[in-house]
């Protein structure tokens, strides 16, 4: 199984259009096997996961080629 690399970008109709979305410290964007993106919070005592669409309703995905 190969690891897919991607960047999440703000959509064209957003004020930050084309810029990369950064989730913040101790957080990272992950994708499940169905292609759904989540933000994983790696906090020591309260780790959690939230659907990316709950934070950023519209976004563009840029797939990088290894």
mmCIF file as Biopython writes it, N, C-alpha, C and O atoms, coordinates in Angstrom:
data_model
#
loop_
_atom_site.group_PDB
_atom_site.id
_atom_site.type_symbol
_atom_site.label_atom_id
_atom_site.label_alt_id
_atom_site.label_comp_id
_atom_site.label_asym_id
_atom_site.label_entity_id
_atom_site.label_seq_id
_atom_site.pdbx_PDB_ins_code
_atom_site.Cartn_x
_atom_site.Cartn_y
_atom_site.Cartn_z
_atom_site.occupancy
_atom_site.B_iso_or_equiv
_atom_site.auth_seq_id
_atom_site.auth_asym_id
_atom_site.pdbx_PDB_model_num
ATOM 1   N N  . UNK A ? 1  ? 0.846   -1.175 0.000  1.0 0.0 1  A 1 
ATOM 2   C CA . UNK A ? 1  ? 0.000   0.000  0.000  1.0 0.0 1  A 1 
ATOM 3   C C  . UNK A ? 1  ? 0.890   1.236  0.000  1.0 0.0 1  A 1 
ATOM 4   O O  . UNK A ? 1  ? 1.744   1.395  0.872  1.0 0.0 1  A 1 
ATOM 5   N N  . UNK A ? 2  ? 0.689   2.096  -0.966 1.0 0.0 2  A 1 
ATOM 6   C CA . UNK A ? 2  ? 1.502   3.303  -1.038 1.0 0.0 2  A 1 
ATOM 7   C C  . UNK A ? 2  ? 0.825   4.447  -0.292 1.0 0.0 2  A 1 
ATOM 8   O O  . UNK A ? 2  ? -0.400  4.516  -0.188 1.0 0.0 2  A 1 
ATOM 9   N N  . UNK A ? 3  ? 1.636   5.309  0.203  1.0 0.0 3  A 1 
ATOM 10  C CA . UNK A ? 3  ? 1.134   6.460  0.947  1.0 0.0 3  A 1 
ATOM 11  C C  . UNK A ? 3  ? 0.885   7.601  -0.031 1.0 0.0 3  A 1 
ATOM 12  O O  . UNK A ? 3  ? 1.762   7.947  -0.823 1.0 0.0 3  A 1 
ATOM 13  N N  . UNK A ? 4  ? -0.285  8.175  0.022  1.0 0.0 4  A 1 
ATOM 14  C CA . UNK A ? 4  ? -0.633  9.259  -0.872 1.0 0.0 4  A 1 
ATOM 15  C C  . UNK A ? 4  ? -0.359  10.586 -0.167 1.0 0.0 4  A 1 
ATOM 16  O O  . UNK A ? 4  ? -0.693  10.757 1.006  1.0 0.0 4  A 1 
ATOM 17  N N  . UNK A ? 5  ? 0.249   11.519 -0.891 1.0 0.0 5  A 1 
ATOM 18  C CA . UNK A ? 5  ? 0.563   12.819 -0.310 1.0 0.0 5  A 1 
ATOM 19  C C  . UNK A ? 5  ? -0.334  13.864 -0.947 1.0 0.0 5  A 1 
ATOM 20  O O  . UNK A ? 5  ? -0.613  13.821 -2.145 1.0 0.0 5  A 1 
ATOM 21  N N  . UNK A ? 6  ? -0.777  14.797 -0.131 1.0 0.0 6  A 1 
ATOM 22  C CA . UNK A ? 6  ? -1.709  15.809 -0.602 1.0 0.0 6  A 1 
ATOM 23  C C  . UNK A ? 6  ? -1.553  17.086 0.216  1.0 0.0 6  A 1 
ATOM 24  O O  . UNK A ? 6  ? -0.935  17.101 1.281  1.0 0.0 6  A 1 
ATOM 25  N N  . UNK A ? 7  ? -2.132  18.153 -0.320 1.0 0.0 7  A 1 
ATOM 26  C CA . UNK A ? 7  ? -2.228  19.422 0.393  1.0 0.0 7  A 1 
ATOM 27  C C  . UNK A ? 7  ? -3.680  19.860 0.299  1.0 0.0 7  A 1 
ATOM 28  O O  . UNK A ? 7  ? -4.333  19.653 -0.723 1.0 0.0 7  A 1 
ATOM 29  N N  . UNK A ? 8  ? -4.178  20.457 1.355  1.0 0.0 8  A 1 
ATOM 30  C CA . UNK A ? 8  ? -5.531  21.006 1.354  1.0 0.0 8  A 1 
ATOM 31  C C  . UNK A ? 8  ? -5.407  22.505 1.128  1.0 0.0 8  A 1 
ATOM 32  O O  . UNK A ? 8  ? -4.704  23.200 1.860  1.0 0.0 8  A 1 
ATOM 33  N N  . UNK A ? 9  ? -6.103  22.994 0.101  1.0 0.0 9  A 1 
ATOM 34  C CA . UNK A ? 9  ? -6.051  24.407 -0.252 1.0 0.0 9  A 1 
ATOM 35  C C  . UNK A ? 9  ? -7.412  25.046 -0.033 1.0 0.0 9  A 1 
ATOM 36  O O  . UNK A ? 9  ? -8.450  24.396 -0.157 1.0 0.0 9  A 1 
ATOM 37  N N  . UNK A ? 10 ? -7.390  26.337 0.298  1.0 0.0 10 A 1 
ATOM 38  C CA . UNK A ? 10 ? -8.645  27.082 0.403  1.0 0.0 10 A 1 
ATOM 39  C C  . UNK A ? 10 ? -9.276  27.162 -0.985 1.0 0.0 10 A 1 
ATOM 40  O O  . UNK A ? 10 ? -8.553  27.257 -1.977 1.0 0.0 10 A 1 
ATOM 41  N N  . UNK A ? 11 ? -10.617 27.126 -1.081 1.0 0.0 11 A 1 
ATOM 42  C CA . UNK A ? 11 ? -11.281 27.126 -2.392 1.0 0.0 11 A 1 
ATOM 43  C C  . UNK A ? 11 ? -11.188 28.482 -3.093 1.0 0.0 11 A 1 
ATOM 44  O O  . UNK A ? 11 ? -10.782 29.479 -2.497 1.0 0.0 11 A 1 
ATOM 45  N N  . UNK A ? 12 ? -11.568 28.497 -4.355 1.0 0.0 12 A 1 
ATOM 46  C CA . UNK A ? 12 ? -11.457 29.703 -5.180 1.0 0.0 12 A 1 
ATOM 47  C C  . UNK A ? 12 ? -12.296 30.871 -4.668 1.0 0.0 12 A 1 
ATOM 48  O O  . UNK A ? 12 ? -11.921 32.026 -4.874 1.0 0.0 12 A 1 
ATOM 49  N N  . UNK A ? 13 ? -13.417 30.601 -4.011 1.0 0.0 13 A 1 
ATOM 50  C CA . UNK A ? 13 ? -14.282 31.686 -3.544 1.0 0.0 13 A 1 
ATOM 51  C C  . UNK A ? 13 ? -13.980 32.116 -2.106 1.0 0.0 13 A 1 
ATOM 52  O O  . UNK A ? 13 ? -14.776 32.841 -1.510 1.0 0.0 13 A 1 
ATOM 53  N N  . UNK A ? 14 ? -12.865 31.693 -1.544 1.0 0.0 14 A 1 
ATOM 54  C CA . UNK A ? 14 ? -12.455 32.057 -0.185 1.0 0.0 14 A 1 
ATOM 55  C C  . UNK A ? 14 ? -11.449 33.195 -0.279 1.0 0.0 14 A 1 
ATOM 56  O O  . UNK A ? 14 ? -10.743 33.321 -1.279 1.0 0.0 14 A 1 
ATOM 57  N N  . UNK A ? 15 ? -11.381 34.029 0.766  1.0 0.0 15 A 1 
ATOM 58  C CA . UNK A ? 15 ? -10.437 35.160 0.734  1.0 0.0 15 A 1 
ATOM 59  C C  . UNK A ? 15 ? -8.974  34.702 0.687  1.0 0.0 15 A 1 
ATOM 60  O O  . UNK A ? 15 ? -8.113  35.451 0.225  1.0 0.0 15 A 1 
ATOM 61  N N  . UNK A ? 16 ? -8.687  33.506 1.150  1.0 0.0 16 A 1 
ATOM 62  C CA . UNK A ? 16 ? -7.327  32.956 1.103  1.0 0.0 16 A 1 
ATOM 63  C C  . UNK A ? 16 ? -7.178  31.946 -0.034 1.0 0.0 16 A 1 
ATOM 64  O O  . UNK A ? 16 ? -6.417  30.986 0.091  1.0 0.0 16 A 1 
ATOM 65  N N  . UNK A ? 17 ? -7.885  32.149 -1.124 1.0 0.0 17 A 1 
ATOM 66  C CA . UNK A ? 17 ? -7.928  31.206 -2.245 1.0 0.0 17 A 1 
ATOM 67  C C  . UNK A ? 17 ? -6.536  30.796 -2.706 1.0 0.0 17 A 1 
ATOM 68  O O  . UNK A ? 17 ? -5.666  31.638 -2.927 1.0 0.0 17 A 1 
ATOM 69  N N  . UNK A ? 18 ? -6.341  29.484 -2.847 1.0 0.0 18 A 1 
ATOM 70  C CA . UNK A ? 18 ? -5.091  28.950 -3.346 1.0 0.0 18 A 1 
ATOM 71  C C  . UNK A ? 18 ? -4.009  28.750 -2.299 1.0 0.0 18 A 1 
ATOM 72  O O  . UNK A ? 18 ? -2.990  28.120 -2.583 1.0 0.0 18 A 1 
ATOM 73  N N  . UNK A ? 19 ? -4.206  29.269 -1.102 1.0 0.0 19 A 1 
ATOM 74  C CA . UNK A ? 19 ? -3.212  29.088 -0.032 1.0 0.0 19 A 1 
ATOM 75  C C  . UNK A ? 19 ? -3.480  27.780 0.700  1.0 0.0 19 A 1 
ATOM 76  O O  . UNK A ? 19 ? -4.616  27.313 0.776  1.0 0.0 19 A 1 
ATOM 77  N N  . UNK A ? 20 ? -2.421  27.207 1.231  1.0 0.0 20 A 1 
ATOM 78  C CA . UNK A ? 20 ? -2.538  25.928 1.927  1.0 0.0 20 A 1 
ATOM 79  C C  . UNK A ? 20 ? -3.207  26.113 3.286  1.0 0.0 20 A 1 
ATOM 80  O O  . UNK A ? 20 ? -2.889  27.046 4.023  1.0 0.0 20 A 1 
ATOM 81  N N  . UNK A ? 21 ? -4.133  25.217 3.608  1.0 0.0 21 A 1 
ATOM 82  C CA . UNK A ? 21 ? -4.807  25.217 4.912  1.0 0.0 21 A 1 
ATOM 83  C C  . UNK A ? 21 ? -3.897  24.531 5.925  1.0 0.0 21 A 1 
ATOM 84  O O  . UNK A ? 21 ? -3.482  23.390 5.727  1.0 0.0 21 A 1 
ATOM 85  N N  . UNK A ? 22 ? -3.592  25.233 7.005  1.0 0.0 22 A 1 
ATOM 86  C CA . UNK A ? 22 ? -2.756  24.676 8.078  1.0 0.0 22 A 1 
ATOM 87  C C  . UNK A ? 22 ? -3.652  24.475 9.302  1.0 0.0 22 A 1 
ATOM 88  O O  . UNK A ? 22 ? -4.223  25.446 9.799  1.0 0.0 22 A 1 
ATOM 89  N N  . UNK A ? 23 ? -3.791  23.253 9.799  1.0 0.0 23 A 1 
ATOM 90  C CA . UNK A ? 23 ? -4.721  22.989 10.899 1.0 0.0 23 A 1 
ATOM 91  C C  . UNK A ? 23 ? -4.291  23.523 12.263 1.0 0.0 23 A 1 
ATOM 92  O O  . UNK A ? 23 ? -5.142  23.682 13.139 1.0 0.0 23 A 1 
ATOM 93  N N  . UNK A ? 24 ? -3.033  23.800 12.473 1.0 0.0 24 A 1 
ATOM 94  C CA . UNK A ? 24 ? -2.584  24.328 13.757 1.0 0.0 24 A 1 
ATOM 95  C C  . UNK A ? 24 ? -1.626  23.393 14.458 1.0 0.0 24 A 1 
ATOM 96  O O  . UNK A ? 24 ? -1.351  22.295 13.975 1.0 0.0 24 A 1 
ATOM 97  N N  . UNK A ? 25 ? -1.112  23.831 15.610 1.0 0.0 25 A 1 
ATOM 98  C CA . UNK A ? 25 ? -0.141  23.004 16.330 1.0 0.0 25 A 1 
ATOM 99  C C  . UNK A ? 25 ? -0.769  21.724 16.882 1.0 0.0 25 A 1 
ATOM 100 O O  . UNK A ? 25 ? -1.925  21.718 17.304 1.0 0.0 25 A 1 
ATOM 101 N N  . UNK A ? 26 ? 0.001   20.659 16.872 1.0 0.0 26 A 1 
ATOM 102 C CA . UNK A ? 26 ? -0.410  19.338 17.358 1.0 0.0 26 A 1 
ATOM 103 C C  . UNK A ? 26 ? -1.623  18.781 16.615 1.0 0.0 26 A 1 
ATOM 104 O O  . UNK A ? 26 ? -2.339  17.936 17.152 1.0 0.0 26 A 1 
ATOM 105 N N  . UNK A ? 27 ? -1.861  19.245 15.384 1.0 0.0 27 A 1 
ATOM 106 C CA . UNK A ? 27 ? -2.963  18.739 14.570 1.0 0.0 27 A 1 
ATOM 107 C C  . UNK A ? 27 ? -2.424  18.394 13.195 1.0 0.0 27 A 1 
ATOM 108 O O  . UNK A ? 27 ? -1.471  19.008 12.714 1.0 0.0 27 A 1 
ATOM 109 N N  . UNK A ? 28 ? -3.047  17.399 12.567 1.0 0.0 28 A 1 
ATOM 110 C CA . UNK A ? 28 ? -2.657  17.044 11.205 1.0 0.0 28 A 1 
ATOM 111 C C  . UNK A ? 28 ? -3.871  16.550 10.432 1.0 0.0 28 A 1 
ATOM 112 O O  . UNK A ? 28 ? -4.850  16.073 11.006 1.0 0.0 28 A 1 
ATOM 113 N N  . UNK A ? 29 ? -3.778  16.676 9.122  1.0 0.0 29 A 1 
ATOM 114 C CA . UNK A ? 29 ? -4.870  16.248 8.251  1.0 0.0 29 A 1 
ATOM 115 C C  . UNK A ? 29 ? -4.599  14.811 7.821  1.0 0.0 29 A 1 
ATOM 116 O O  . UNK A ? 29 ? -3.498  14.483 7.377  1.0 0.0 29 A 1 
ATOM 117 N N  . UNK A ? 30 ? -5.602  13.965 7.956  1.0 0.0 30 A 1 
ATOM 118 C CA . UNK A ? 30 ? -5.495  12.562 7.564  1.0 0.0 30 A 1 
ATOM 119 C C  . UNK A ? 30 ? -6.681  12.215 6.665  1.0 0.0 30 A 1 
ATOM 120 O O  . UNK A ? 30 ? -7.710  12.890 6.680  1.0 0.0 30 A 1 
ATOM 121 N N  . UNK A ? 31 ? -6.515  11.153 5.889  1.0 0.0 31 A 1 
ATOM 122 C CA . UNK A ? 31 ? -7.578  10.699 5.003  1.0 0.0 31 A 1 
ATOM 123 C C  . UNK A ? 31 ? -7.828  9.222  5.286  1.0 0.0 31 A 1 
ATOM 124 O O  . UNK A ? 31 ? -6.882  8.447  5.428  1.0 0.0 31 A 1 
ATOM 125 N N  . UNK A ? 32 ? -9.105  8.829  5.368  1.0 0.0 32 A 1 
ATOM 126 C CA . UNK A ? 32 ? -9.397  7.413  5.579  1.0 0.0 32 A 1 
ATOM 127 C C  . UNK A ? 32 ? -9.456  6.684  4.242  1.0 0.0 32 A 1 
ATOM 128 O O  . UNK A ? 32 ? -9.271  7.302  3.193  1.0 0.0 32 A 1 
ATOM 129 N N  . UNK A ? 33 ? -9.706  5.408  4.267  1.0 0.0 33 A 1 
ATOM 130 C CA . UNK A ? 33 ? -9.696  4.596  3.045  1.0 0.0 33 A 1 
ATOM 131 C C  . UNK A ? 33 ? -10.842 4.932  2.098  1.0 0.0 33 A 1 
ATOM 132 O O  . UNK A ? 33 ? -10.801 4.549  0.929  1.0 0.0 33 A 1 
ATOM 133 N N  . UNK A ? 34 ? -11.860 5.637  2.574  1.0 0.0 34 A 1 
ATOM 134 C CA . UNK A ? 34 ? -12.974 6.056  1.721  1.0 0.0 34 A 1 
ATOM 135 C C  . UNK A ? 34 ? -12.750 7.424  1.096  1.0 0.0 34 A 1 
ATOM 136 O O  . UNK A ? 34 ? -13.600 7.908  0.349  1.0 0.0 34 A 1 
ATOM 137 N N  . UNK A ? 35 ? -11.598 8.063  1.396  1.0 0.0 35 A 1 
ATOM 138 C CA . UNK A ? 35 ? -11.286 9.366  0.820  1.0 0.0 35 A 1 
ATOM 139 C C  . UNK A ? 35 ? -11.849 10.536 1.596  1.0 0.0 35 A 1 
ATOM 140 O O  . UNK A ? 35 ? -11.902 11.649 1.073  1.0 0.0 35 A 1 
ATOM 141 N N  . UNK A ? 36 ? -12.270 10.316 2.827  1.0 0.0 36 A 1 
ATOM 142 C CA . UNK A ? 36 ? -12.807 11.387 3.666  1.0 0.0 36 A 1 
ATOM 143 C C  . UNK A ? 36 ? -11.667 11.960 4.493  1.0 0.0 36 A 1 
ATOM 144 O O  . UNK A ? 36 ? -10.889 11.219 5.095  1.0 0.0 36 A 1 
ATOM 145 N N  . UNK A ? 37 ? -11.574 13.292 4.519  1.0 0.0 37 A 1 
ATOM 146 C CA . UNK A ? 37 ? -10.494 13.962 5.238  1.0 0.0 37 A 1 
ATOM 147 C C  . UNK A ? 37 ? -10.925 14.332 6.647  1.0 0.0 37 A 1 
ATOM 148 O O  . UNK A ? 37 ? -12.069 14.720 6.884  1.0 0.0 37 A 1 
ATOM 149 N N  . UNK A ? 38 ? -9.993  14.206 7.573  1.0 0.0 38 A 1 
ATOM 150 C CA . UNK A ? 38 ? -10.224 14.523 8.982  1.0 0.0 38 A 1 
ATOM 151 C C  . UNK A ? 38 ? -9.056  15.345 9.513  1.0 0.0 38 A 1 
ATOM 152 O O  . UNK A ? 38 ? -7.961  15.327 8.952  1.0 0.0 38 A 1 
ATOM 153 N N  . UNK A ? 39 ? -9.306  16.065 10.602 1.0 0.0 39 A 1 
ATOM 154 C CA . UNK A ? 39 ? -8.234  16.729 11.335 1.0 0.0 39 A 1 
ATOM 155 C C  . UNK A ? 39 ? -8.056  15.956 12.624 1.0 0.0 39 A 1 
ATOM 156 O O  . UNK A ? 39 ? -8.972  15.852 13.440 1.0 0.0 39 A 1 
ATOM 157 N N  . UNK A ? 40 ? -6.852  15.412 12.795 1.0 0.0 40 A 1 
ATOM 158 C CA . UNK A ? 40 ? -6.517  14.650 13.997 1.0 0.0 40 A 1 
ATOM 159 C C  . UNK A ? 40 ? -5.791  15.564 14.964 1.0 0.0 40 A 1 
ATOM 160 O O  . UNK A ? 40 ? -4.805  16.207 14.605 1.0 0.0 40 A 1 
ATOM 161 N N  . UNK A ? 41 ? -6.284  15.618 16.192 1.0 0.0 41 A 1 
ATOM 162 C CA . UNK A ? 41 ? -5.661  16.410 17.243 1.0 0.0 41 A 1 
ATOM 163 C C  . UNK A ? 41 ? -4.873  15.473 18.143 1.0 0.0 41 A 1 
ATOM 164 O O  . UNK A ? 41 ? -5.444  14.591 18.783 1.0 0.0 41 A 1 
ATOM 165 N N  . UNK A ? 42 ? -3.566  15.667 18.191 1.0 0.0 42 A 1 
ATOM 166 C CA . UNK A ? 42 ? -2.700  14.783 18.960 1.0 0.0 42 A 1 
ATOM 167 C C  . UNK A ? 42 ? -2.428  15.272 20.365 1.0 0.0 42 A 1 
ATOM 168 O O  . UNK A ? 42 ? -1.329  15.076 20.883 1.0 0.0 42 A 1 
ATOM 169 N N  . UNK A ? 43 ? -3.398  15.900 20.991 1.0 0.0 43 A 1 
ATOM 170 C CA . UNK A ? 43 ? -3.231  16.352 22.368 1.0 0.0 43 A 1 
ATOM 171 C C  . UNK A ? 43 ? -2.956  15.160 23.272 1.0 0.0 43 A 1 
ATOM 172 O O  . UNK A ? 43 ? -3.493  14.074 23.054 1.0 0.0 43 A 1 
ATOM 173 N N  . UNK A ? 44 ? -2.129  15.358 24.275 1.0 0.0 44 A 1 
ATOM 174 C CA . UNK A ? 44 ? -1.717  14.267 25.152 1.0 0.0 44 A 1 
ATOM 175 C C  . UNK A ? 44 ? -2.886  13.642 25.904 1.0 0.0 44 A 1 
ATOM 176 O O  . UNK A ? 44 ? -3.022  12.419 25.922 1.0 0.0 44 A 1 
ATOM 177 N N  . UNK A ? 45 ? -3.727  14.457 26.521 1.0 0.0 45 A 1 
ATOM 178 C CA . UNK A ? 45 ? -4.808  13.918 27.346 1.0 0.0 45 A 1 
ATOM 179 C C  . UNK A ? 45 ? -6.150  13.836 26.630 1.0 0.0 45 A 1 
ATOM 180 O O  . UNK A ? 45 ? -7.009  13.043 27.017 1.0 0.0 45 A 1 
ATOM 181 N N  . UNK A ? 46 ? -6.342  14.647 25.589 1.0 0.0 46 A 1 
ATOM 182 C CA . UNK A ? 46 ? -7.628  14.659 24.898 1.0 0.0 46 A 1 
ATOM 183 C C  . UNK A ? 46 ? -7.452  14.582 23.385 1.0 0.0 46 A 1 
ATOM 184 O O  . UNK A ? 46 ? -7.781  15.539 22.684 1.0 0.0 46 A 1 
ATOM 185 N N  . UNK A ? 47 ? -6.939  13.462 22.861 1.0 0.0 47 A 1 
ATOM 186 C CA . UNK A ? 47 ? -6.836  13.354 21.403 1.0 0.0 47 A 1 
ATOM 187 C C  . UNK A ? 47 ? -8.228  13.267 20.792 1.0 0.0 47 A 1 
ATOM 188 O O  . UNK A ? 47 ? -9.168  12.788 21.427 1.0 0.0 47 A 1 
ATOM 189 N N  . UNK A ? 48 ? -8.346  13.728 19.576 1.0 0.0 48 A 1 
ATOM 190 C CA . UNK A ? 48 ? -9.656  13.678 18.935 1.0 0.0 48 A 1 
ATOM 191 C C  . UNK A ? 48 ? -9.540  13.770 17.429 1.0 0.0 48 A 1 
ATOM 192 O O  . UNK A ? 48 ? -8.466  14.028 16.884 1.0 0.0 48 A 1 
ATOM 193 N N  . UNK A ? 49 ? -10.665 13.555 16.767 1.0 0.0 49 A 1 
ATOM 194 C CA . UNK A ? 49 ? -10.712 13.613 15.319 1.0 0.0 49 A 1 
ATOM 195 C C  . UNK A ? 49 ? -12.005 14.303 14.904 1.0 0.0 49 A 1 
ATOM 196 O O  . UNK A ? 49 ? -13.072 14.035 15.458 1.0 0.0 49 A 1 
ATOM 197 N N  . UNK A ? 50 ? -11.895 15.201 13.915 1.0 0.0 50 A 1 
ATOM 198 C CA . UNK A ? 50 ? -13.033 15.970 13.427 1.0 0.0 50 A 1 
ATOM 199 C C  . UNK A ? 50 ? -13.019 15.939 11.911 1.0 0.0 50 A 1 
ATOM 200 O O  . UNK A ? 50 ? -11.956 16.021 11.295 1.0 0.0 50 A 1 
ATOM 201 N N  . UNK A ? 51 ? -14.187 15.822 11.307 1.0 0.0 51 A 1 
ATOM 202 C CA . UNK A ? 51 ? -14.257 15.872 9.848  1.0 0.0 51 A 1 
ATOM 203 C C  . UNK A ? 51 ? -13.797 17.242 9.375  1.0 0.0 51 A 1 
ATOM 204 O O  . UNK A ? 51 ? -14.184 18.267 9.938  1.0 0.0 51 A 1 
ATOM 205 N N  . UNK A ? 52 ? -12.973 17.253 8.343  1.0 0.0 52 A 1 
ATOM 206 C CA . UNK A ? 52 ? -12.473 18.512 7.799  1.0 0.0 52 A 1 
ATOM 207 C C  . UNK A ? 52 ? -13.611 19.392 7.309  1.0 0.0 52 A 1 
ATOM 208 O O  . UNK A ? 52 ? -13.543 20.615 7.432  1.0 0.0 52 A 1 
ATOM 209 N N  . UNK A ? 53 ? -14.647 18.793 6.759  1.0 0.0 53 A 1 
ATOM 210 C CA . UNK A ? 53 ? -15.776 19.575 6.241  1.0 0.0 53 A 1 
ATOM 211 C C  . UNK A ? 53 ? -16.534 20.304 7.345  1.0 0.0 53 A 1 
ATOM 212 O O  . UNK A ? 53 ? -17.270 21.246 7.054  1.0 0.0 53 A 1 
ATOM 213 N N  . UNK A ? 54 ? -16.378 19.897 8.603  1.0 0.0 54 A 1 
ATOM 214 C CA . UNK A ? 54 ? -16.986 20.639 9.713  1.0 0.0 54 A 1 
ATOM 215 C C  . UNK A ? 54 ? -16.220 21.921 10.000 1.0 0.0 54 A 1 
ATOM 216 O O  . UNK A ? 54 ? -16.798 22.881 10.510 1.0 0.0 54 A 1 
ATOM 217 N N  . UNK A ? 55 ? -14.932 21.953 9.683  1.0 0.0 55 A 1 
ATOM 218 C CA . UNK A ? 55 ? -14.090 23.119 9.911  1.0 0.0 55 A 1 
ATOM 219 C C  . UNK A ? 55 ? -14.047 24.011 8.674  1.0 0.0 55 A 1 
ATOM 220 O O  . UNK A ? 55 ? -14.187 25.231 8.767  1.0 0.0 55 A 1 
ATOM 221 N N  . UNK A ? 56 ? -13.854 23.390 7.528  1.0 0.0 56 A 1 
ATOM 222 C CA . UNK A ? 56 ? -13.738 24.093 6.254  1.0 0.0 56 A 1 
ATOM 223 C C  . UNK A ? 56 ? -14.715 23.439 5.277  1.0 0.0 56 A 1 
ATOM 224 O O  . UNK A ? 56 ? -14.379 22.433 4.652  1.0 0.0 56 A 1 
ATOM 225 N N  . UNK A ? 57 ? -15.932 24.004 5.136  1.0 0.0 57 A 1 
ATOM 226 C CA . UNK A ? 57 ? -16.972 23.344 4.327  1.0 0.0 57 A 1 
ATOM 227 C C  . UNK A ? 57 ? -16.569 23.078 2.874  1.0 0.0 57 A 1 
ATOM 228 O O  . UNK A ? 57 ? -16.979 22.069 2.301  1.0 0.0 57 A 1 
ATOM 229 N N  . UNK A ? 58 ? -15.778 23.964 2.273  1.0 0.0 58 A 1 
ATOM 230 C CA . UNK A ? 58 ? -15.318 23.769 0.895  1.0 0.0 58 A 1 
ATOM 231 C C  . UNK A ? 58 ? -13.804 23.853 0.891  1.0 0.0 58 A 1 
ATOM 232 O O  . UNK A ? 58 ? -13.220 24.710 1.554  1.0 0.0 58 A 1 
ATOM 233 N N  . UNK A ? 59 ? -13.169 22.959 0.140  1.0 0.0 59 A 1 
ATOM 234 C CA . UNK A ? 59 ? -11.716 22.974 0.038  1.0 0.0 59 A 1 
ATOM 235 C C  . UNK A ? 59 ? -11.297 22.272 -1.240 1.0 0.0 59 A 1 
ATOM 236 O O  . UNK A ? 59 ? -12.058 21.496 -1.818 1.0 0.0 59 A 1 
ATOM 237 N N  . UNK A ? 60 ? -10.086 22.551 -1.672 1.0 0.0 60 A 1 
ATOM 238 C CA . UNK A ? 60 ? -9.520  21.889 -2.835 1.0 0.0 60 A 1 
ATOM 239 C C  . UNK A ? 60 ? -8.391  20.988 -2.367 1.0 0.0 60 A 1 
ATOM 240 O O  . UNK A ? 60 ? -7.696  21.304 -1.401 1.0 0.0 60 A 1 
ATOM 241 N N  . UNK A ? 61 ? -8.211  19.868 -3.051 1.0 0.0 61 A 1 
ATOM 242 C CA . UNK A ? 61 ? -7.149  18.922 -2.712 1.0 0.0 61 A 1 
ATOM 243 C C  . UNK A ? 61 ? -6.130  18.947 -3.844 1.0 0.0 61 A 1 
ATOM 244 O O  . UNK A ? 61 ? -6.479  18.789 -5.014 1.0 0.0 61 A 1 
ATOM 245 N N  . UNK A ? 62 ? -4.868  19.146 -3.480 1.0 0.0 62 A 1 
ATOM 246 C CA . UNK A ? 62 ? -3.773  19.095 -4.435 1.0 0.0 62 A 1 
ATOM 247 C C  . UNK A ? 62 ? -2.961  17.840 -4.134 1.0 0.0 62 A 1 
ATOM 248 O O  . UNK A ? 62 ? -2.360  17.721 -3.067 1.0 0.0 62 A 1 
ATOM 249 N N  . UNK A ? 63 ? -2.947  16.905 -5.084 1.0 0.0 63 A 1 
ATOM 250 C CA . UNK A ? 63 ? -2.221  15.646 -4.911 1.0 0.0 63 A 1 
ATOM 251 C C  . UNK A ? 63 ? -0.798  15.831 -5.412 1.0 0.0 63 A 1 
ATOM 252 O O  . UNK A ? 63 ? -0.588  16.285 -6.537 1.0 0.0 63 A 1 
ATOM 253 N N  . UNK A ? 64 ? 0.173   15.485 -4.589 1.0 0.0 64 A 1 
ATOM 254 C CA . UNK A ? 64 ? 1.575   15.588 -4.994 1.0 0.0 64 A 1 
ATOM 255 C C  . UNK A ? 64 ? 2.033   14.238 -5.533 1.0 0.0 64 A 1 
ATOM 256 O O  . UNK A ? 64 ? 1.616   13.184 -5.053 1.0 0.0 64 A 1 
ATOM 257 N N  . UNK A ? 65 ? 2.879   14.293 -6.518 1.0 0.0 65 A 1 
ATOM 258 C CA . UNK A ? 65 ? 3.394   13.082 -7.153 1.0 0.0 65 A 1 
ATOM 259 C C  . UNK A ? 65 ? 4.753   12.775 -6.543 1.0 0.0 65 A 1 
ATOM 260 O O  . UNK A ? 65 ? 5.638   13.630 -6.546 1.0 0.0 65 A 1 
ATOM 261 N N  . UNK A ? 66 ? 4.933   11.548 -6.012 1.0 0.0 66 A 1 
ATOM 262 C CA . UNK A ? 66 ? 6.222   11.208 -5.393 1.0 0.0 66 A 1 
ATOM 263 C C  . UNK A ? 66 ? 7.358   11.111 -6.384 1.0 0.0 66 A 1 
ATOM 264 O O  . UNK A ? 66 ? 8.492   10.833 -5.997 1.0 0.0 66 A 1 
#
